[in-house]
Amino acid sequence: MLRIVSLAFILGMIVVFAAPTAVQAADNEPGWLGVVVARGELKKEIDATPILERPNRPFHFYGNTVRRKYYRGSALPRPGDVLKGGSALLERNKQS
């Protein structure tokens, strides 16, 4: 019973935090890439891309903050950003 209640609570929190907020990001805001440390061709491609057009990546606090400030007008992340970054990282790890 405790497991069901815990699971329901966790799923409820995901829905609350992942729900769209009143202030939506611009349509052209980059998505998330589940790679923390890029290597090889991916690193060259990311380095050649302007910082505002690069994808957000988990643990890349400076670049993600610069992009949030540019696209949203606020440097503070939303709770949904944490979930999106974590899910991108988990999806990347599942594929490997």
C-alpha positions as CSV (number, residue, x, y, z in Angstrom):
1,M,0.0,0.0,0.0
2,L,2.8,2.4,0.9
3,R,4.4,1.7,-2.5
4,I,1.2,2.7,-4.3
5,V,0.8,5.9,-2.4
6,S,4.5,6.8,-2.9
7,L,4.2,6.1,-6.7
8,A,1.0,8.1,-6.9
9,F,2.7,11.0,-5.1
10,I,5.8,10.9,-7.3
11,L,3.6,10.8,-10.5
12,G,1.5,13.6,-9.2
13,M,4.6,15.8,-8.6
14,I,5.9,15.0,-12.1
15,V,2.6,16.2,-13.6
16,V,2.6,19.3,-11.5
17,F,6.2,20.3,-12.3
18,A,6.2,19.2,-15.9
19,A,3.0,21.0,-16.7
20,P,3.3,24.1,-18.9
21,T,3.5,27.4,-17.0
22,A,1.9,30.7,-17.8
23,V,5.1,31.9,-19.4
24,Q,6.0,29.6,-22.3
25,A,9.5,29.4,-23.8
26,A,9.9,30.7,-27.3
27,D,9.2,28.2,-30.1
28,N,12.8,28.3,-31.3
29,E,14.4,27.6,-27.9
30,P,16.8,24.6,-28.2
31,G,15.8,21.3,-26.8
32,W,17.8,19.0,-24.5
33,L,20.7,16.7,-25.4
34,G,21.4,13.9,-23.0
35,V,25.2,14.1,-23.4
36,V,27.1,15.6,-20.5
37,V,30.6,15.4,-22.0
38,A,30.7,15.5,-25.8
39,R,33.5,13.8,-27.7
40,G,34.6,13.5,-31.3
41,E,32.4,14.9,-34.0
42,L,29.7,15.9,-31.6
43,K,32.1,18.1,-29.7
44,K,33.3,19.8,-32.9
45,E,29.7,20.3,-34.0
46,I,28.7,21.8,-30.6
47,D,31.8,24.0,-30.5
48,A,31.0,25.4,-34.0
49,T,27.5,26.3,-33.0
50,P,26.8,29.7,-31.4
51,I,26.0,29.4,-27.7
52,L,22.4,30.6,-28.1
53,E,21.7,27.8,-30.7
54,R,23.3,24.9,-28.8
55,P,21.1,22.3,-27.1
56,N,20.7,22.4,-23.4
57,R,22.7,19.7,-21.6
58,P,22.6,18.4,-18.1
59,F,25.2,20.1,-15.8
60,H,26.1,22.8,-18.3
61,F,25.0,25.6,-16.0
62,Y,26.5,28.5,-17.8
63,G,25.3,27.8,-21.3
64,N,21.9,26.7,-20.1
65,T,21.6,29.9,-18.1
66,V,22.6,32.1,-21.0
67,R,20.0,30.4,-23.3
68,R,17.3,30.7,-20.6
69,K,18.0,34.4,-20.2
70,Y,18.0,35.0,-23.9
71,Y,14.9,33.0,-24.8
72,R,12.8,33.5,-21.7
73,G,14.1,36.7,-20.1
74,S,14.8,34.9,-16.9
75,A,17.9,33.0,-15.9
76,L,16.1,30.9,-13.3
77,P,15.3,27.3,-14.3
78,R,11.7,26.0,-14.0
79,P,11.1,22.8,-12.2
80,G,10.2,21.3,-15.6
81,D,13.7,22.1,-16.8
82,V,15.2,19.8,-14.2
83,L,12.9,17.0,-15.3
84,K,13.6,17.5,-18.9
85,G,17.4,17.5,-18.3
86,G,17.2,14.4,-16.2
87,S,15.0,12.6,-18.7
88,A,17.3,13.5,-21.5
89,L,20.2,12.0,-19.5
90,L,18.3,8.9,-18.7
91,E,17.2,8.4,-22.3
92,R,20.8,8.7,-23.5
93,N,21.9,6.2,-20.9
94,K,19.2,3.7,-22.0
95,Q,20.3,3.9,-25.6
96,S,24.0,3.2,-24.8
